[in-house]
Every structure is written in structure tokens, then in C-alpha cells.
Amino acid sequence: MDRAVIVLGAALIMSFIPSLSEAQTKAHQKPAPVPPATVVDDLAAARGATDTFLKGIKIADLPEGREMLREVQWITGELEIGLYEKPTFTEDTTVFEKLFDTDIPGVQGYKRLVEMTAVSEARTPLLVRFVMIAYKDQQTKKWKVLFTGTGVRIDIDKMVTEIGNDLRTPTHSEQFIYQYYGFWLVMAGRIKEAQKALTTSLSARTTYTDLFDGSPREDDSNTTHRQLFMARSLLTVIGSVTGNNADTTEHP
């Protein structure tokens, strides 16, 4: 009888061993990793900003359209004419889109080329190529459109080269050339060079020599105001794009 009790007790003890072992194993297991926060798809976000811009153009005659444009433009107000072309169009097809690296690590831009069926002043259809450049605001994490253009302005690298050549054979004042060069450098993603050129323009000469008759010339006050305004605005945008400036550039 005693032997039977001992055997039964041993059996009961052995039946608890797997449970104890399992409990110990669970106690030493590492907690399951927490899934990372959702990463915003920059390509999709940039595309969304340019989609909104295109929709805004279509109804730009309405308050809602103008509001859509203001929400996705880096710069608004009097400088819009030099930054944003807004053709009247009926249809658009994206030819290509891409994120591109800049000369600042971690900062990318977005480029999108669209073919539009535009409407001329004579109300006839025209096939137009339309380029858009966008950058992300590092504070708000929202993508905004900085430039749109057609014609020769869709070849941004060519514009950079041509304006860069004017630095050596100036046909305008130094202030104009450096501001205009910085403008195209930003669109090409050469942000460090753009910042240098735009900063140089702020204190550059407004005088130049006429190439035709050799007479001295000087930019008028309106031209000088616009050049300085554009340079400062683009420098503010660069600060927001690189995260070195908390402000975005919005002008009433």
C-alpha cells in the first residue's frame, strides 16, 4: 500500500513538470515586437499634392479651386506668375513621375511630367507638356508644389546650364542672374548651390553694361523688388524643405 501511494505521488509530480517548464519558457520569452508606425508613402503623397494642383487649375475660377491651389503651393501671391503656369485644359495623362535625390542627404524632390489637352485662346485644342516640381515640408510633412511649367521650361537641367553660362557672360545685372540661377538650381535639386546663389543675389549689383551699345544700365525698382522678394522666398522654402526653418512661405 505504501509503495502504491509513493508511485501515485511520483506520477502526480511528473504530470506538473511540463506545465512548470512551459511557464518558465514563457517567462523568458521576449515580448513580441511592436509593429512600426505607418510610413507615409512619399511618392503617393507627392502625387496627391500634384493631383490637387491639377484639380485646382480646372476650377480656378471658383473659390474652391483657388483654395485647393493655395493648400498645395509653396508660394502664393505676386510671385505666382513666375513660379506656376496654370493652363486651361480638358484632359491630362501622366507620362512619368519620380522622386529624385537632392544634394542634401535625406531630402528628396518629386518630378511629374504630364501631357495635357490644353485649350488655346482661340478655343482650339493643343497638346502641351507640363512639368511639376514638389518638395516636402519637413515640419508639416506635407508635400507642396514649388514650380510648374511648359515649353522650354520643362527641361530644367538645360535651363540650369544656360543660366549658368550667363554667370560668365552676364546679359543682366548680377542680382538678376544669381537669383534666376538659384531659382533653377532649386528646381533641379541642387539645393546647396541654390542657397549660395540666392544668398549672393541679395547683395549683388543691380547695374550692368548693355551688350549692344556698351552703355551702363540699372534694374528698375520694381525689378529689384521682385528679384529680392523671389530670392528671400526661395531661401525660406529651402529652410522648410531641409528642416532648418520652421516657417513656410505663404504670401497673401
C-alpha positions as CSV (number, residue, x, y, z in Angstrom):
1,M,0.0,0.0,0.0
2,D,2.8,2.4,0.9
3,R,4.5,1.6,-2.4
4,A,1.3,2.3,-4.4
5,V,1.0,5.7,-2.7
6,I,4.6,6.6,-3.5
7,V,4.2,5.6,-7.2
8,L,1.0,7.6,-7.4
9,G,2.6,10.6,-5.8
10,A,5.5,10.4,-8.2
11,A,3.2,10.2,-11.2
12,L,1.4,13.4,-10.0
13,I,4.6,15.3,-9.6
14,M,5.8,14.3,-13.1
15,S,2.5,15.5,-14.5
16,F,3.3,19.0,-13.3
17,I,6.7,19.2,-14.8
18,P,5.7,20.1,-18.4
19,S,3.5,22.8,-17.1
20,L,6.2,24.3,-14.9
21,S,8.7,24.0,-17.8
22,E,6.2,25.7,-20.1
23,A,5.6,28.5,-17.6
24,Q,9.4,29.1,-17.3
25,T,9.8,29.2,-21.0
26,K,7.0,31.8,-21.4
27,A,8.6,33.9,-18.6
28,H,11.9,34.0,-20.6
29,Q,10.3,34.7,-24.0
30,K,11.0,38.2,-25.4
31,P,7.8,40.3,-25.9
32,A,6.5,40.4,-29.5
33,P,7.9,43.3,-31.4
34,V,5.6,46.3,-31.8
35,P,4.8,47.0,-35.4
36,P,6.5,50.2,-36.7
37,A,4.3,53.2,-37.2
38,T,2.8,53.5,-40.7
39,V,5.4,55.1,-43.0
40,V,3.9,57.7,-45.3
41,D,4.5,56.8,-48.9
42,D,6.2,59.9,-50.2
43,L,5.6,59.1,-53.8
44,A,1.9,58.8,-53.2
45,A,1.8,61.9,-51.0
46,A,3.6,64.0,-53.6
47,R,1.3,62.6,-56.4
48,G,-1.6,63.6,-54.2
49,A,-0.4,67.2,-54.0
50,T,0.1,67.5,-57.7
51,D,-3.3,65.9,-58.3
52,T,-4.9,68.5,-56.1
53,F,-3.0,71.2,-58.1
54,L,-4.4,69.9,-61.4
55,K,-7.9,69.8,-60.0
56,G,-7.5,73.3,-58.7
57,I,-6.5,74.6,-62.1
58,K,-9.7,73.1,-63.6
59,I,-11.9,75.1,-61.2
60,A,-9.6,78.0,-60.6
61,D,-12.4,80.4,-61.4
62,L,-14.2,79.2,-58.3
63,P,-13.3,79.9,-54.6
64,E,-12.9,76.2,-54.0
65,G,-10.4,75.8,-56.8
66,R,-8.3,78.7,-55.6
67,E,-8.4,77.3,-52.1
68,M,-7.2,73.9,-53.4
69,L,-4.2,75.7,-55.1
70,R,-3.3,77.7,-52.0
71,E,-3.2,74.5,-49.9
72,V,-0.6,72.8,-52.2
73,Q,1.5,75.7,-53.4
74,W,4.7,76.7,-51.6
75,I,4.4,80.3,-52.6
76,T,1.2,82.3,-53.3
77,G,0.6,86.0,-54.2
78,E,2.5,88.2,-56.5
79,L,5.3,85.7,-57.2
80,E,2.9,83.1,-58.6
81,I,3.3,84.3,-62.1
82,G,7.0,83.4,-62.2
83,L,6.5,80.0,-60.5
84,Y,3.3,78.5,-61.6
85,E,1.9,78.1,-65.1
86,K,-1.8,77.2,-65.0
87,P,-3.0,76.4,-68.5
88,T,-6.7,75.7,-69.2
89,F,-7.0,72.0,-70.1
90,T,-9.6,69.3,-70.5
91,E,-7.6,66.1,-70.2
92,D,-4.2,65.1,-68.7
93,T,-2.1,61.9,-68.8
94,T,1.0,61.4,-66.7
95,V,4.0,60.5,-68.8
96,F,6.3,59.8,-65.8
97,E,6.8,60.7,-62.2
98,K,9.6,60.1,-59.8
99,L,11.2,61.0,-56.5
100,F,14.7,62.4,-57.0
101,D,17.6,62.8,-54.7
102,T,19.0,66.3,-53.9
103,D,22.5,67.3,-52.9
104,I,21.3,67.2,-49.2
105,P,21.2,63.7,-47.7
106,G,17.6,62.6,-46.8
107,V,16.0,65.3,-48.8
108,Q,14.1,64.4,-52.0
109,G,12.1,66.2,-54.5
110,Y,9.3,65.0,-56.8
111,K,9.0,65.5,-60.6
112,R,6.0,64.7,-62.7
113,L,5.6,65.2,-66.4
114,V,2.0,65.4,-67.8
115,E,0.7,65.6,-71.3
116,M,-2.3,67.9,-71.4
117,T,-5.0,68.6,-73.9
118,A,-4.9,72.3,-73.4
119,V,-7.3,75.0,-74.8
120,S,-5.8,77.9,-76.7
121,E,-7.1,81.5,-76.6
122,A,-8.9,80.7,-79.9
123,R,-10.6,77.7,-78.1
124,T,-8.7,75.1,-80.2
125,P,-7.1,72.0,-78.5
126,L,-3.4,71.9,-78.1
127,L,-1.1,69.1,-76.9
128,V,1.0,70.5,-74.1
129,R,3.7,69.0,-71.9
130,F,3.5,70.2,-68.4
131,V,6.1,69.6,-65.6
132,M,5.6,69.9,-61.9
133,I,8.2,70.0,-59.1
134,A,7.3,69.4,-55.5
135,Y,9.1,69.2,-52.1
136,K,8.1,68.1,-48.7
137,D,7.8,70.5,-45.8
138,Q,9.9,68.9,-43.0
139,Q,7.8,70.5,-40.3
140,T,4.3,69.6,-41.5
141,K,5.4,66.5,-43.6
142,K,3.1,67.7,-46.4
143,W,4.2,67.8,-50.0
144,K,3.7,71.1,-51.8
145,V,4.2,72.2,-55.4
146,L,7.0,74.7,-56.0
147,F,7.0,75.0,-59.8
148,T,5.0,74.2,-62.8
149,G,6.0,75.0,-66.4
150,T,5.6,74.3,-70.1
151,G,7.6,74.8,-73.3
152,V,11.4,75.2,-72.8
153,R,10.9,75.3,-69.0
154,I,10.2,71.6,-68.8
155,D,13.9,70.9,-69.5
156,I,15.2,72.0,-66.1
157,D,18.7,70.8,-66.5
158,K,19.1,72.7,-69.7
159,M,17.8,75.9,-68.0
160,V,20.4,75.4,-65.3
161,T,23.2,75.1,-67.9
162,E,22.1,78.1,-69.9
163,I,21.7,80.4,-66.9
164,G,25.0,79.2,-65.5
165,N,26.7,80.2,-68.7
166,D,25.2,83.7,-68.2
167,L,27.2,84.0,-65.0
168,R,30.3,84.2,-67.1
169,T,28.9,86.5,-69.8
170,P,26.2,88.5,-68.0
171,T,23.4,89.9,-70.0
172,H,21.6,91.2,-67.0
173,S,22.6,92.5,-63.5
174,E,24.4,90.2,-61.1
175,Q,21.4,90.3,-58.8
176,F,19.0,89.1,-61.6
177,I,21.4,86.4,-62.8
178,Y,22.2,84.9,-59.4
179,Q,18.5,85.0,-58.3
180,Y,17.4,83.3,-61.6
181,Y,20.3,80.8,-61.4
182,G,19.3,79.9,-57.8
183,F,15.7,79.5,-58.9
184,W,16.6,76.8,-61.4
185,L,19.1,75.1,-59.1
186,V,16.3,74.6,-56.6
187,M,14.1,73.0,-59.2
188,A,17.0,70.7,-60.2
189,G,17.5,69.6,-56.6
190,R,20.9,71.3,-56.3
191,I,19.8,72.9,-53.1
192,K,23.2,73.8,-51.6
193,E,24.2,75.6,-54.7
194,A,20.9,77.3,-54.9
195,Q,21.2,78.6,-51.4
196,K,24.6,80.0,-52.2
197,A,23.4,81.7,-55.4
198,L,20.3,83.1,-53.9
199,T,22.2,84.5,-50.9
200,T,24.7,86.1,-53.2
201,S,21.9,87.8,-55.1
202,L,20.7,89.6,-52.0
203,S,23.7,91.8,-52.0
204,A,24.7,91.6,-55.7
205,R,24.9,94.6,-58.1
206,T,21.8,95.8,-59.9
207,T,23.9,97.5,-62.6
208,Y,25.2,96.0,-65.8
209,T,26.6,97.0,-69.2
210,D,24.3,96.9,-72.3
211,L,25.7,94.3,-74.7
212,F,24.6,96.3,-77.8
213,D,25.8,99.8,-77.2
214,G,28.0,99.4,-74.1
215,S,26.0,101.9,-72.1
216,P,25.5,101.4,-68.3
217,R,22.2,100.0,-67.2
218,E,20.5,99.5,-63.9
219,D,17.5,97.4,-62.9
220,D,14.4,99.5,-62.1
221,S,13.0,99.5,-58.6
222,N,10.1,97.1,-59.4
223,T,12.6,94.6,-60.9
224,T,14.9,94.8,-57.9
225,H,11.9,94.4,-55.5
226,R,10.7,91.3,-57.3
227,Q,14.2,89.7,-57.5
228,L,14.8,90.2,-53.8
229,F,11.4,89.0,-52.9
230,M,11.8,85.9,-55.0
231,A,15.3,85.2,-53.6
232,R,14.1,85.6,-50.0
233,S,11.0,83.5,-50.6
234,L,13.0,80.6,-52.2
235,L,15.5,80.7,-49.3
236,T,12.6,80.4,-46.9
237,V,11.3,77.4,-48.8
238,I,14.8,75.8,-48.8
239,G,14.8,76.2,-45.0
240,S,11.5,74.4,-44.7
241,V,12.5,71.7,-47.1
242,T,15.7,71.0,-45.3
243,G,14.2,71.4,-41.8
244,N,16.3,74.4,-41.0
245,N,13.4,76.8,-40.9
246,A,10.1,76.4,-39.1
247,D,8.2,78.7,-41.4
248,T,6.7,78.0,-44.8
249,T,6.4,80.8,-47.4
250,E,2.8,81.9,-47.9
251,H,2.1,85.4,-49.2
252,P,-1.3,86.9,-49.4
